[in-house]
Amino acid sequence: MTKVIVGTYHQVEATPVGPWGIMMAVAKGFYQSAKLMFIVFMVGGAVGILDIRSKNRRRKRHKKEI
């Protein structure tokens, strides 16, 4: 929840960012979140492997029934 405190608003000076600054900000964000991205990719890969294995098991079971 955000609370607004009356009388505390003030403007700040703009700090524009150029194209190089934008690219560096993206790279810095990737670097700072590398651990989380690694975990997400590993979990996604594990789920993909389990999905493929379960599909193969269903195929083998189906062939045995025929």
Secondary structure, DSSP 4 states (H G I P E B T S, - for coil): ---PPTT-----------HHHHHHHHHHHHHHTHHHHHHHHHHHHHHHHHHHHHHHHHHHHHHHH-
